[in-house]
Every structure is written in structure tokens, then in C-alpha cells.
Amino acid sequence: MRTRLDRKELVRLLTVSDAEFLPVLEEADRVCQEQFGKQVYIRALLEFSNHCKRACKYCGLNCTNSKLARFRMEPDAIVQTAVQAADAGYRTIVLQSGEDAWYSVQILGDIVKAIKSERPHLAVTLSCGEFPADAYQYLKQCGADRYLLKHETSDPKLYAYLHPDSSFAERFSCLKAIKEAGLETGGGFMIGLVGQTPETIADDLLTVASIPCDMAGVGPFLPHPDTVLRDAPHGSASLTIRAVALLRLLLPKANLPATTALGVLDAEQKDKIFRCGANVIMQKVTPADFKKMYQIYPAKFQDYSIEEGRRQVEEEIRRVGRIPV
Ligand code: SAH
């Protein structure tokens, strides 16, 4: 199965029967183990603000959702949580938020510097949305290691419909700027968006490969009850797995997470994905009160301490025959 993975071949593989796709899953696992052995990397995820100025139609945090109680963590509290995560064994923390102008680039830079001075070996990933190119350079200078910004969908029309205040071209240029700033670049997209076709997904895969992204999260769309897409069907778990497996073949060295959204949709599929190309998992370290309010999509709320969460996720990884790192 060493055929060239061009657009036509990707579309074909996204639409063949499960039986015909099986060799791709096996190949993705082989390529993944060649790179990472049986190791799965665990990342801490801190959701530090659910304020957002954007109106993305699928997202529960969008600014038109007046039902949502909003919160914002003080910079000191963010730094302290990162320190706690490092002391619980995490080697990477992902700081994620809506697009919240309260945190200027300066403030975000100060947070990164403070974390780095407290725990120099903790890698810091930011996921706070779109900025001008020089902001990503500044954040890199402050010590940020990585930046996550999914392109969401590569269909420009669908992108414009879902994001009334942005465009695919803008999103793509941000990803390029992140890469040029020397940050490890995280991209990704959703499966099952209204109007998405196998061709769109093939383009999504090629978009991630074209950056090329160092990490990429692919997750199923999950309808949020307080958005206009509340009645839209959720994305398919098995199609999500196919996309991750194909991404593993396109980018053998990339860090590919089992997305939280996949686990919400189908816990079994989330376990399976570590045998189909995924090598990363994120675990929330967000304080309980805030975790409840960070509802991008509906998910069961689980209360656990940072240390318990760490133990749980290690256990989860061992259960599927992999080694937590
Ligand atoms: N504001 C940041 C972080 C966005 S939230 C940014 O713009 O990058 C992180 C990711 O959650 C998004 O990139 C999107 O892919 C995913 N997401 C948002 N709403 C979702 C939904 N309803 N279903 C599935 N995934 C969703």
C-alpha cells in the first residue's frame, strides 16, 4: 500500500469499505510505532478563559451565546496551575482560551516567561486564536514552544459560513506565521461539519501536510445545544479514525492526539485510535469550577484533582497496551 497519497487516492481511501481500509490502519500503527514505539505523550490542558470575541457557529464559547457564564483566570493563577501540573509529572502544558483581548500579547508573554522561570523544563503550548504575525514571534521570544491553531475546514465557503468574522486565507496565513516564528505548529480540523465531503477532508489532510504541521488534532464535530448548529448531526468516529490514520502516513513524525471530542463521542474508538496512528493525549488541569464553564461542545463534567487526573490518564493508556510518557 505504498501508493502516492494524492487527493484522488485520499478521497478513495476515505470512502472504501471498512475491510478495504483495514490495511491502512495497520500501516498507520506500524509507522507510528516506528517513530514512537508504544509511547503515548500526555499533555496538560489548562482552559484559562472562556471569553471570546468570535462568533464561530459550532462553538459553545461563541460571543452570541448569552447563556454561558464567563470566567477568566488571573495570570498568577495560570502560572500556579502550570507549576502544579509540572509537579504532578506533566512535561507540557497547553494554555487554551477563547479569543479574549483581555490577555494582550504582552500579558500572554509575561505568563509564558513566569512559567518558564518557575519550571524551565515545562514545554508551553499556546492555543488562543489568531494574532498578527509579529505576535507569534514575540511569544516565541518569551519562551513559548508550540502554538495550536486548527484550520477547522479547508473549504473556503464552508469556512466563511462557520466563521462570520474570519476567512480560511487568514487562518492559513496565521498557521504559516506560526511556523515561520519557529514555534512547533499545531493544526487540525473537524470531521462531520455540515456540507463537508470526502474531497473536503482530503484537502484538510493536504492542508495540514502543506504547512507542514508538527502536530495536528482531528476531532468529530459535536453539536452544542446553545448554538445554531444544535440540530446538526455529529461527525463520525470511524471517519475521524480514518483521517488520523491517513495523517500518520502523510506526516510520520507528527504528534497526533486522540482528541477529547472523539472520547466524548465514543470512548471505545478513542482507545482504538492509539492503534491507528495517534500518539498524544491531553488531560485537563483546569480548576473544576471553570472546567464546567469551558463548554466548546457538550461533555460530561468530571471533577478530579491534577494528580488524580494524571493517574487516570496513565491508567487509560496502560489499559490499551501503551506506555504513558
Ligand atoms: N480560540 C482558540 C481555541 C479554540 S477551541 C482558537 O481559535 O484556536 C479548540 C478547538 O475545539 C477548535 O479549534 C475546534 O476545532 C474545536 N471545537 C470547537 N467547537 C467544537 C464542536 N462543537 N465540536 C467539535 N469540536 C469543536
Residues whose N, C-alpha, C, O or C-beta is under 5 A from the ligand:
A	BS01	SAH	Y58 C59 S97 G98 E99 S127 C128 G129 L148 L149 K150 P220 F221 L222 P223 H224 A261 I296 Y297
